[in-house]
C-alpha cells in the first residue's frame, strides 16, 4: 500500500475538522461519542492555548469550549 502524500493528509485533516465544526453548529444534541471524537481530535493535534489564527482547528476549539460552557451554565 502506498503512503499518502502530505496534501492528502492536510485535506483529510481539514475535512475532519470541518465535519466536527458542522456537528457543533447543527444545534442538535451531540452524542457522547461525538464529543469524545472532538476531544480526541483536539488532544491528538496538541491543541492548547496558542492556536494558529483562522485555522479550522481553532474554530473547532472555540465552538467546543462554548458548548462546554453553555452546558455548565444549564
MARFI-824699 format. One record per residue (C-alpha): residue in one letter; x, y, z. Coordinates in Angstrom, 1 decimal, always signed. Each point is the difference from the previous one (the first is absolute). Layout:
REM residues N
+------+--------+--------+--------+
| rest |      X |      Y |      Z |
+------+--------+--------+--------+
|    A |      X |      Y |      Z |
...
+------+--------+--------+--------+
REM end
This chain:
REM residues 74
+------+--------+--------+--------+
| rest |      X |      Y |      Z |
+------+--------+--------+--------+
|    X |   +0.0 |   +0.0 |   +0.0 |
|    X |   +1.4 |   +3.4 |   -1.0 |
|    X |   +0.6 |   +2.7 |   +2.6 |
|    X |   -2.4 |   +2.9 |   -0.2 |
|    X |   +1.5 |   +3.3 |   -1.0 |
|    X |   +0.0 |   +3.1 |   +2.3 |
|    X |   -2.6 |   +1.8 |   -2.2 |
|    X |   -2.4 |   -2.9 |   +0.5 |
|    X |   +0.7 |   -0.1 |   +3.8 |
|    X |   -0.7 |   +3.8 |   +0.2 |
|    X |   -3.2 |   -0.4 |   -1.9 |
|    X |   -1.2 |   -2.8 |   +2.2 |
|    X |   +0.9 |   +2.0 |   +3.1 |
|    X |   -1.9 |   +3.0 |   -1.3 |
|    X |   -3.1 |   -2.1 |   -0.9 |
|    X |   +0.0 |   -1.6 |   +3.5 |
|    X |   +0.2 |   +3.4 |   +1.7 |
|    X |   -2.8 |   +1.4 |   -2.3 |
|    X |   -2.2 |   -3.1 |   +0.8 |
|    X |   +0.4 |   +0.5 |   +3.7 |
|    X |   -0.7 |   +3.7 |   -0.2 |
|    X |   -3.2 |   -0.7 |   -2.0 |
|    X |   -1.0 |   -2.5 |   +2.8 |
|    X |   +0.5 |   +2.8 |   +2.6 |
|    X |   -1.9 |   +2.6 |   -2.1 |
|    X |   -2.9 |   -2.3 |   -0.8 |
|    X |   -1.7 |   +0.9 |   +3.3 |
|    X |   -0.9 |   -3.7 |   +0.5 |
|    X |   +0.9 |   -1.9 |   +3.2 |
|    X |   +3.4 |   -1.5 |   -0.5 |
|    X |   +0.6 |   -3.6 |   +1.1 |
|    X |   +2.7 |   -0.8 |   +2.5 |
|    X |   +1.8 |   -1.7 |   -2.9 |
|    X |   +0.0 |   +3.1 |   -2.1 |
|    X |   +1.2 |   +2.1 |   +3.0 |
|    X |   +2.7 |   -2.6 |   +0.6 |
|    X |   +1.1 |   +0.2 |   -3.6 |
|    X |   +0.2 |   +3.8 |   +0.2 |
|    X |   +2.0 |   -0.2 |   +3.2 |
|    X |   +2.4 |   -2.7 |   -1.5 |
|    X |   +0.4 |   +2.1 |   -3.2 |
|    X |   +1.1 |   +3.0 |   +2.1 |
|    X |   +2.2 |   -2.1 |   +2.2 |
|    X |   +1.6 |   -1.9 |   -2.9 |
|    X |   +0.8 |   +3.3 |   -1.6 |
|    X |   +1.5 |   +1.3 |   +3.2 |
|    X |   -2.4 |   +2.9 |   +0.1 |
|    X |   +0.8 |   +2.2 |   +3.0 |
|    X |   -0.1 |   +3.8 |   +0.4 |
|    X |   +2.0 |   +1.2 |   -2.9 |
|    X |   -2.0 |   -1.0 |   -3.1 |
|    X |   +0.8 |   +1.3 |   -3.5 |
|    X |   -2.4 |   +2.8 |   -0.9 |
|    X |   -2.8 |   -0.8 |   -2.5 |
|    X |   +0.6 |   -3.8 |   +0.0 |
|    X |   -2.8 |   -2.6 |   +0.0 |
|    X |   +1.5 |   -1.4 |   +3.1 |
|    X |   -0.3 |   +3.4 |   +1.7 |
|    X |   -3.6 |   +0.3 |   -1.1 |
|    X |   -0.8 |   -3.5 |   +1.4 |
|    X |   +1.7 |   +0.8 |   +3.3 |
|    X |   -2.0 |   +3.2 |   +0.5 |
|    X |   -3.3 |   -1.7 |   -0.8 |
|    X |   +0.8 |   -2.9 |   +2.2 |
|    X |   +1.0 |   +2.3 |   +2.9 |
|    X |   -3.3 |   +2.0 |   -0.5 |
|    X |   -2.1 |   -3.2 |   +0.1 |
|    X |   +1.7 |   -1.2 |   +3.2 |
|    X |   -0.5 |   +3.4 |   +1.6 |
|    X |   -3.7 |   +0.0 |   -1.0 |
|    X |   -0.5 |   -3.5 |   +1.5 |
|    X |   +1.7 |   +1.1 |   +3.3 |
|    X |   -2.4 |   +3.0 |   +0.2 |
|    X |   -3.1 |   -2.1 |   -0.7 |
+------+--------+--------+--------+
REM end
